[in-house]
């Protein structure tokens, strides 16, 4: 029995009202961290620096001590769940899937799951799936036009299949509570792509951690 990913839709699921998770198949935790470091936006290249094992709270305290602000840098907690390696980001990680395509090079599968619950814009939950440098599918999990695109985009066959399954689950549904829509969409994605994250390890446990520092 695995934890799946639907638990991400719970309020305050990881830290500070949301989550930013990258899952990868075909990469070790160290390889994922090394590939994610250059994906940080901006003109300064970054590299991953090992920072020991941390809980979410101790990592935020480390970043506060190191940068003077828990959002003054970027930290990644890393682990494995079945066939998937995962990275949970904290701090000033840039939102969106820009830059993730190269992380999936050489045949790796890479999925992005993110939600800024406390962003005042508001930003809907996001999902994107890359394989070998190509976008297979991407959508905002409300499936509306509130954030640049409506429905599922990506490689035609994969995107159409995901769209079909989301439609069969009754989405989009503007009359349904947004958190229930979020949970339903995550459930479809979980079953379609076999995604899972260990809730106890991420929420309460201590995991190997890196800080992304300017190179």
Secondary structure, DSSP 8 states (H G I E B T S, - for coil): ----SGGGGSTTSSSSSEEEEEEEES--HHHHHHHHHTTSSSSS-EEEEEEEEE-HHHHHHHHHHHHSSTTSSEEEEEEEETTEEEEEEEES---SSTT-GGGGTTT-EEEEEEEETT-SS----EEEEEETTEEEEEEETT-SSTTS--S-BSSHHHHHHHHHHHHHTT---TTS-HHHHHHHHHHHHHHHHT----HHHHHTS-EEEEEEEE-
